[in-house]
């Protein structure tokens, strides 16, 4: 369904709105939606003016650049990918996070961390960094908190950081660690 950003909010008022922004937003969204699909979790997806809806979806995942348009979505959660350059707009976006909302940010990006961790009433912040993993015989294995190993098909260092971001987000919307690791092994 085609929607303008202004028409988006009334259409999605009852869903938890998750905004994913930054230079690697599409890759992170691909990981998030892949994990949700593997766990049979319905979601809506909004990107480039198109809303893909699923029946009874409790969340809408929004892909957007950091812009005035992004402020219209009235997000509950914002996840920013590394290397975001629009720092002034990013600060505005963080400030517009709903009460009881969350900002998920890359821990190693000092400028983003400074903006994300600014005191805001009733908004949580959650950093992410490279997901724990081991390399054995040229293959990458994710390592869970119980030291269980899960083979993955991804190999780029950037993907391991983005996968950590996806893990933090899906954990907050009800996907368990076990479900995450099993689904992550199917991502490409």
C-alpha positions as CSV (number, residue, x, y, z in Angstrom):
1,X,0.0,0.0,0.0
2,X,1.4,3.4,-1.0
3,X,1.4,6.0,1.9
4,X,2.8,9.4,2.4
5,X,4.8,9.9,5.6
6,X,1.9,12.1,7.0
7,X,-0.7,9.4,6.2
8,X,1.5,6.7,7.9
9,X,0.9,7.6,11.5
10,X,-2.9,7.3,11.5
11,X,-2.6,4.0,9.7
12,X,-0.2,2.6,12.3
13,X,-1.3,4.3,15.5
14,X,-2.0,1.0,17.3
15,X,1.3,-0.7,16.4
16,X,4.7,-0.3,18.2
17,X,6.6,1.9,15.7
18,X,10.3,1.0,15.3
19,X,12.4,3.3,13.3
20,X,15.7,2.0,11.8
21,X,17.9,4.7,10.4
22,X,21.5,5.2,9.3
23,X,23.7,4.1,6.5
24,X,23.2,0.4,7.1
25,X,19.4,0.5,7.9
26,X,18.4,-1.8,5.0
27,X,20.8,-4.5,6.1
28,X,19.7,-4.3,9.7
29,X,16.0,-4.4,8.6
30,X,16.8,-7.5,6.5
31,X,18.2,-9.2,9.6
32,X,15.3,-8.1,11.8
33,X,12.6,-9.2,9.4
34,X,14.4,-12.5,8.7
35,X,14.5,-13.3,12.4
36,X,10.9,-12.3,12.9
37,X,9.8,-14.5,9.9
38,X,11.8,-17.5,11.0
39,X,10.0,-17.2,14.3
40,X,6.5,-16.7,12.7
41,X,6.2,-13.2,14.2
42,X,4.0,-10.9,12.2
43,X,5.2,-7.3,11.5
44,X,4.5,-4.4,9.1
45,X,7.3,-2.9,7.1
46,X,7.3,0.7,5.8
47,X,10.0,1.9,3.4
48,X,10.1,4.2,0.4
49,X,6.4,5.2,0.9
50,X,5.2,1.5,0.7
51,X,3.6,-0.2,3.7
52,X,3.6,-4.0,3.6
53,X,1.1,-5.2,6.2
54,X,0.6,-8.6,7.8
55,X,-2.6,-9.6,9.7
56,X,-2.5,-8.7,13.4
57,X,1.0,-7.3,13.3
58,X,1.9,-5.7,16.7
59,X,4.9,-3.8,15.3
60,X,5.8,-1.7,12.3
61,X,9.4,-1.5,11.2
62,X,10.2,1.8,9.5
63,X,13.2,2.4,7.3
64,X,14.1,6.0,7.0
65,X,16.9,8.5,6.7
66,X,17.5,10.9,9.5
67,X,15.4,13.8,8.3
68,X,12.4,15.9,9.2
69,X,10.3,13.2,7.7
70,X,11.5,10.7,10.3
71,X,10.0,12.9,13.0
72,X,6.5,12.3,11.6
73,X,6.5,8.6,12.4
74,X,6.3,9.1,16.2
75,X,8.5,6.1,16.9
76,X,8.6,4.2,20.2
77,X,12.0,2.7,19.4
78,X,14.8,4.1,17.2
79,X,17.8,1.9,16.2
80,X,20.6,3.8,14.5
81,X,23.3,2.0,12.4
82,X,27.0,2.9,12.6
83,X,28.5,5.8,10.7
84,X,25.5,8.2,10.8
85,X,26.6,11.6,9.6
86,X,23.5,13.7,10.2
87,X,24.3,14.3,13.9
88,X,22.2,17.4,14.4
89,X,19.1,15.8,13.0
90,X,19.9,12.6,14.9
91,X,19.8,14.5,18.1
92,X,16.3,15.8,17.2
93,X,15.2,12.3,16.3
94,X,16.4,10.9,19.7
95,X,14.7,13.8,21.5
96,X,11.4,12.9,19.7
97,X,11.4,9.3,21.1
98,X,8.2,8.5,22.9
99,X,8.0,8.2,26.6
100,X,8.8,4.6,27.6
101,X,10.7,4.4,24.4
102,X,14.2,3.2,23.6
103,X,17.2,4.3,21.7
104,X,19.5,1.5,20.4
105,X,22.9,2.9,19.2
106,X,26.4,1.7,18.2
107,X,28.6,1.8,21.3
108,X,31.8,2.5,19.5
109,X,30.4,5.6,17.7
110,X,31.4,8.3,20.2
111,X,29.4,11.2,18.7
112,X,26.2,9.0,18.4
113,X,26.7,7.6,22.0
114,X,26.9,11.2,23.3
115,X,23.6,12.1,21.6
116,X,21.9,8.8,22.6
117,X,22.8,8.9,26.2
118,X,21.6,12.5,26.8
119,X,19.2,12.5,29.7
120,X,15.6,12.1,28.5
121,X,12.5,11.5,30.6
122,X,11.5,7.9,30.6
123,X,13.6,6.9,27.5
124,X,16.0,3.9,27.8
125,X,19.2,3.7,25.9
126,X,20.8,0.4,24.8
127,X,24.2,0.2,23.2
128,X,25.3,-2.6,20.8
129,X,28.7,-3.8,19.6
130,X,30.0,-6.8,17.7
131,X,28.1,-9.9,18.6
132,X,30.1,-12.5,20.4
133,X,31.5,-15.0,17.9
134,X,34.3,-17.4,17.2
135,X,36.0,-18.4,14.0
136,X,36.9,-22.1,13.5
137,X,38.3,-23.6,10.3
138,X,37.3,-20.4,8.4
139,X,33.6,-20.6,9.6
140,X,32.0,-18.1,11.9
141,X,30.0,-19.3,14.9
142,X,27.8,-17.1,17.1
143,X,28.4,-17.8,20.8
144,X,25.5,-17.5,23.2
145,X,25.7,-16.5,26.8
146,X,25.6,-20.2,27.7
147,X,28.6,-20.8,25.4
148,X,26.4,-22.6,22.8
149,X,27.7,-22.1,19.2
150,X,25.6,-21.5,16.2
151,X,27.1,-21.5,12.7
152,X,26.2,-18.5,10.5
153,X,26.5,-17.8,6.8
154,X,27.5,-14.2,7.3
155,X,31.2,-13.3,7.2
156,X,31.7,-9.5,7.0
157,X,32.8,-7.8,10.2
158,X,30.1,-5.1,9.6
159,X,27.4,-7.8,9.5
160,X,28.5,-9.0,13.0
161,X,27.9,-5.5,14.4
162,X,24.6,-5.1,12.6
163,X,23.5,-8.6,13.7
164,X,24.1,-7.4,17.3
165,X,21.8,-4.4,16.7
166,X,19.1,-6.7,15.3
167,X,19.5,-9.0,18.4
168,X,19.0,-6.2,20.8
169,X,15.9,-5.0,19.0
170,X,14.2,-8.4,18.5
171,X,14.9,-9.3,22.1
172,X,12.9,-6.2,23.2
173,X,9.9,-7.3,21.1
174,X,9.8,-10.8,22.5
175,X,12.2,-13.0,20.6
176,X,14.2,-15.1,23.0
177,X,17.9,-15.6,22.7
178,X,17.4,-19.2,21.7
179,X,15.0,-18.2,18.9
180,X,17.4,-15.4,17.8
181,X,20.4,-17.7,17.4
182,X,18.5,-20.4,15.6
183,X,17.0,-17.8,13.2
184,X,20.4,-16.0,12.7
185,X,21.9,-19.2,11.3
186,X,19.5,-18.9,8.3
187,X,20.5,-15.3,7.4
188,X,22.6,-14.5,4.4
